[in-house]
């Protein structure tokens, strides 16, 4: 993924910071420009979220979707397309994924760190 901010200039006085909430999954090859992501969001593979976009909580952005600058994505919905459009409400099963997936990534991180806690650095010598 590419994470990008836009600095303040005379073209864009305030700049666009990148703010990412809790339990956010960013897919492979996704690009996040200076935007705001709430909590419990899935950004699909190859999606692009442009400057000034605001993504509310519990949103799914489909793979390959392009979110235009300044667009607001409302909570509890699935968005797809280029430019993005509302497809439907997020299902109950999809809502469960919002907490399962980030927890699973943390579990895998802990597992890999435990496996690597030995003399793994000496293996390269």
GIZI-V69418 format. One record per residue. N is the residue number from 1. RES is the residue in one letter. PSI is psi in degrees with one decimal (* if undefined). D_FIRST is the distance of its C-alpha to the first C-alpha in whole Angstrom. Layout:
N/RES/PSI/D_FIRST + N/RES/PSI/D_FIRST
This chain:
1/X/152.8/0 + 2/X/126.1/4 + 3/X/127.3/7 + 4/X/140.5/10 + 5/X/157.9/13 + 6/X/120.1/17 + 7/X/158.0/19 + 8/X/138.1/23 + 9/X/179.1/25 + 10/X/-17.9/28 + 11/X/-29.6/26 + 12/X/80.4/24 + 13/X/-39.7/26 + 14/X/-9.9/24 + 15/X/-179.5/21 + 16/X/103.7/18 + 17/X/162.1/17 + 18/X/119.5/13 + 19/X/125.3/15 + 20/X/126.2/13 + 21/X/-162.5/16 + 22/X/150.5/17 + 23/X/47.7/16 + 24/X/128.5/13 + 25/X/125.8/11 + 26/X/117.7/7 + 27/X/166.8/7 + 28/X/133.6/6 + 29/X/6.4/5 + 30/X/153.8/5 + 31/X/123.8/6 + 32/X/111.1/8 + 33/X/-168.4/11 + 34/X/90.0/14 + 35/X/174.9/14 + 36/X/120.9/16 + 37/X/128.8/15 + 38/X/-147.6/18 + 39/X/152.3/18 + 40/X/65.4/18 + 41/X/143.5/15 + 42/X/118.6/13 + 43/X/113.1/10 + 44/X/162.5/11 + 45/X/132.2/9 + 46/X/5.1/8 + 47/X/154.7/9 + 48/X/125.7/10 + 49/X/115.8/11 + 50/X/171.4/14 + 51/X/136.0/16 + 52/X/-3.0/18 + 53/X/145.7/17 + 54/X/122.8/18 + 55/X/113.6/17 + 56/X/177.8/20 + 57/X/152.6/20 + 58/X/56.7/20 + 59/X/142.8/18 + 60/X/127.6/16 + 61/X/113.3/14 + 62/X/158.1/15 + 63/X/134.3/13 + 64/X/2.4/13 + 65/X/143.8/14 + 66/X/119.0/14 + 67/X/117.0/15 + 68/X/159.4/18 + 69/X/135.5/18 + 70/X/0.1/21 + 71/X/141.6/20 + 72/X/126.0/21 + 73/X/120.2/20 + 74/X/146.7/23 + 75/X/142.3/23 + 76/X/19.7/23 + 77/X/159.6/22 + 78/X/128.3/20 + 79/X/141.3/19 + 80/X/163.2/18 + 81/X/176.3/19 + 82/X/104.0/19 + 83/X/162.0/20 + 84/X/151.4/19 + 85/X/155.1/22 + 86/X/125.5/23 + 87/X/-49.6/24 + 88/X/174.2/26 + 89/X/151.4/26 + 90/X/136.4/24 + 91/X/164.7/26 + 92/X/-40.0/27 + 93/X/-40.5/26 + 94/X/-35.3/22 + 95/X/-38.1/23 + 96/X/-34.0/24 + 97/X/-31.2/20 + 98/X/-34.1/19 + 99/X/-29.9/21 + 100/X/-51.6/21 + 101/X/-49.0/17 + 102/X/-38.9/16 + 103/X/-37.7/20 + 104/X/-39.5/19 + 105/X/-39.7/16 + 106/X/-41.9/18 + 107/X/-45.8/21 + 108/X/-41.0/19 + 109/X/-46.1/18 + 110/X/-40.8/22 + 111/X/-46.5/23 + 112/X/-38.3/21 + 113/X/-39.8/22 + 114/X/-41.6/26 + 115/X/-32.1/26 + 116/X/2.1/25 + 117/X/-7.5/27 + 118/X/-146.3/30 + 119/X/41.4/31 + 120/X/-27.4/27 + 121/X/-28.1/27 + 122/X/-16.1/31 + 123/X/-28.3/29 + 124/X/-14.2/28 + 125/X/*/31
